[in-house]
Amino acid sequence: MPASRRLTPKLKKHSHRPAKPSLAEQITTPPPPRPTIEQQADTLFDVTGLADYLSVPDSWIYAATAKGSTADLPFIKLGGRFLRFRRSAIDKWLGSREKRQQENPTKK
C-alpha cells in the first residue's frame, strides 16, 4: 500500500454553533427586561465591579477591607480569599458617610 494513501477517510468538520438570527429577527426581538431596583439591591460586586461603581481604584478597595482599616466597608469573604460586596450594604454605607451641608446662612 502506498504511504501517501490514507487508511481512514477525512471527516468533515461540522460546526455546532446555533445559526445567527437574521437582521429582521434582531430588530424585532425586544431586549431582555432590565432588573428591578429590588433585584439590583441584591447584586454582588467583586473588587473591580465595586471600584467601578464607586469610581475609585481597586487598590483603595483592598486598603479599605484590610485589617485595621477605619473605612468600615462592608464585605463578604468567600473561601477566605475572594471579596464580594452586596450593593444594598454599600449603598447604606455610602448614606451613613454622606455629609450633609449645615443649614447656616452664608456670610456676606
N, C-alpha and C positions, 0 to 999 in steps of 0.2 A: 504494500500500500504506500503511495507516495506521501512524503512528510507534509506536503502542502495541503492535503485533503483533510478536512475536518471530520472528526468522528461523530460529533453531535451537531445538529443544526443550530444556527444562531437564532436566539429568541428575540422577538421584537419587544422593546420596552414600552409598556403601557403606562400612561400617566393616570394616577388615581385621584387627581385633583378634580374638585367639582367644577362644572362649567361656569364661566363668568356670566353674571346676569347681563342682559342686553342693556343698552343705554336707556331704552324706554322703561325697563323694569327698575333701573337705578333711579330714574326721575320720579316714577310713580310710587316707589316704595317709601313709606314715611320713615323718618329717623326713629330710633328707639326712644322710648319715653325717658325724660330726664328724671333723676332721682328726686324725691321729695325732700323737704328740709329735714324731716324726721329721719329719713334714710341717710342723708348726708351727715347728720349728727353722729351716727354710729360708724362713720368712716374711720379706719385705722391708717394713720400715716406711718411711713418709715422715716428715717432721718432725712433723706433727701426730699421727700414729699413735704415734711413739716418745714424744712428750711425754705422750700419754695413758697409754701403757704404764708410763712412769716416774713419772707424776703430777708433772710439772714443767711450767712454762710453755714455749711454743715458743721464746721469746727465750733461754732457758737452753740449748736445743739448738743454736741458732745461735751463741751465745757459746762453747760447748764445742767446736764444729767450726771456729772462726775460727783464722786463723794466729796462732801464739804462745800458744794455749791450753794449759794444763797438764792438762786433763781427759783427754787421750788417748782420746777417744771414737771407736771405730772406725766409719768411714763409707765409703760409696761415692759418688763424684761422677759423675753421668751427664750427658753433654753439657756438662760444665764448669759447670753451674749447679744441677742437681737432686740433692739429697741423699737417699740411701737408706741404711738400716741393717739388717743381717742380724741376726735375732733371736738366733741361736746366738752370734754375736760379742758382742752386747750382754750376753747372759747370762754369758758368760765374763768380760767386762769388769766386770760387777757383782760376780761372785765374787772377782775379784782386788782389788776395792776394799772388800770386806767386812771389817770389823774384828772380830776375834774377842776376846771378853772374856777377860781374863787369868784364869788359874786360881788366883789368890791368894785365901786365905780373907778374908772381911770382918772388919774390926776391930770389936771391941765395946767 
